[in-house]
Amino acid sequence: MRFLKWHTIRLVLMFALVIFLYSFTSSRNSHRKLKKSEVIFVGQNNNFVKQESVNKLLIENSSDVKTIAKDELNLNKLENSINAHPMIQKSEVFVSVDGVLKAVVQQKTPVARVVDEQGSFYIDYEGNTMPLSDNYTARVPLISGENNVKNKKKLSEVLKMIYDDEFLKKNIIGIQVLSDESLLMSNRNFDYQIDFGRMLNEDQKFKNYKAFFQKAVLDSTLYKYKKISLRFTHQVVCTK
């Protein structure tokens, strides 16, 4: 019995010691100052926002990150501040075990640039607007014409198709939106226009255009045409 009591007391004391040490260590750790801040960009489009701009949002009003204690941080607030930047898609903010305040940041991906009387801006991969950057200009199709497109979702899908396809991404440089919301596209290397028609059966239309282009470029007939019509799903109509 005495052995069992002593064994129980030892377990209780050991358990209390562990709790004390853990609490003491956690308290000291939370009051420690940060060593530095670090911004890590992920994804392919990392040229629109500089690390310095994100770092300013990360350390808020402090001039030196080393003056900030861990327990003073509000990581959710920092994430929201970075995500509010018009060129940032999303971010994750955390403190590493060695005391480094880190922000993993994904910038937005522009798929087109709108030009009108009021100015210019990008449309990103999600179909939202994105301002131009002083640091970098993306090589994306220019959109002109009717800007009050009713079916913006369909236009966004067309832009994503172009961006995701290596051939179309290099070939299509301009898109004019007509009053009936049909599309007139221009290409990089030839003088013809692409009459895409209304935003219907987009995938098949692009397949038809790519097949036509591969054939026509071999027999050197592309220079003869002024317009390539994709309005009809099952055929490509060319006008000289």
Secondary structure as the mmCIF struct_conf table of DSSP 4:
data_model
#
loop_
_struct_conf.conf_type_id
_struct_conf.id
_struct_conf.beg_label_comp_id
_struct_conf.beg_label_asym_id
_struct_conf.beg_label_seq_id
_struct_conf.end_label_comp_id
_struct_conf.end_label_asym_id
_struct_conf.end_label_seq_id
HELX_RH_AL_P HELX_RH_AL_P1 ARG A 2 HIS A 31
BEND BEND1 ARG A 32 ARG A 32
STRN STRN1 LYS A 33 LYS A 33
HELX_LH_PP_P HELX_LH_PP_P1 LEU A 34 LEU A 34
STRN STRN2 LYS A 36 VAL A 42
BEND BEND2 GLY A 43 GLN A 44
BEND BEND3 ASN A 47 VAL A 49
HELX_RH_AL_P HELX_RH_AL_P2 GLN A 51 ILE A 59
TURN_TY1_P TURN_TY1_P1 GLU A 60 ASN A 61
BEND BEND4 SER A 63 SER A 63
HELX_RH_3T_P HELX_RH_3T_P1 VAL A 65 THR A 67
STRN STRN3 ALA A 69 ALA A 69
HELX_RH_3T_P HELX_RH_3T_P2 LYS A 70 GLU A 72
HELX_RH_AL_P HELX_RH_AL_P3 LEU A 75 ASN A 83
TURN_TY1_P TURN_TY1_P2 ALA A 84 ALA A 84
BEND BEND5 HIS A 85 HIS A 85
TURN_TY1_P TURN_TY1_P3 PRO A 86 MET A 87
STRN STRN4 ILE A 88 VAL A 95
TURN_TY1_P TURN_TY1_P4 VAL A 97 ASP A 98
BEND BEND6 GLY A 99 GLY A 99
STRN STRN5 VAL A 100 GLN A 107
STRN STRN6 PRO A 110 ASP A 116
TURN_TY1_P TURN_TY1_P5 GLU A 117 GLN A 118
STRN STRN7 GLY A 119 ASP A 124
TURN_TY1_P TURN_TY1_P6 TYR A 125 GLU A 126
BEND BEND7 GLY A 127 GLY A 127
STRN STRN8 THR A 129 MET A 130
BEND BEND8 ASP A 134 ASN A 135
STRN STRN9 LEU A 142 GLY A 145
BEND BEND9 LYS A 150 LYS A 150
HELX_RH_AL_P HELX_RH_AL_P4 LYS A 152 ASP A 164
HELX_RH_AL_P HELX_RH_AL_P5 GLU A 166 ASN A 171
STRN STRN10 ILE A 172 VAL A 177
HELX_LH_PP_P HELX_LH_PP_P2 LEU A 178 LEU A 178
TURN_TY1_P TURN_TY1_P7 SER A 179 ASP A 180
BEND BEND10 GLU A 181 GLU A 181
STRN STRN11 LEU A 183 ASN A 187
BEND BEND11 ARG A 188 ASN A 189
BEND BEND12 ASP A 191 ASP A 191
STRN STRN12 GLN A 193 GLY A 197
BEND BEND13 ARG A 198 ASN A 201
HELX_RH_AL_P HELX_RH_AL_P6 GLU A 202 LEU A 218
TURN_TY1_P TURN_TY1_P8 ASP A 219 SER A 220
HELX_RH_3T_P HELX_RH_3T_P3 LEU A 222 LYS A 224
BEND BEND14 LYS A 226 LYS A 226
STRN STRN13 LYS A 227 SER A 229
BEND BEND15 PHE A 232 PHE A 232
TURN_TY1_P TURN_TY1_P9 THR A 233 HIS A 234
STRN STRN14 VAL A 237 THR A 239
#
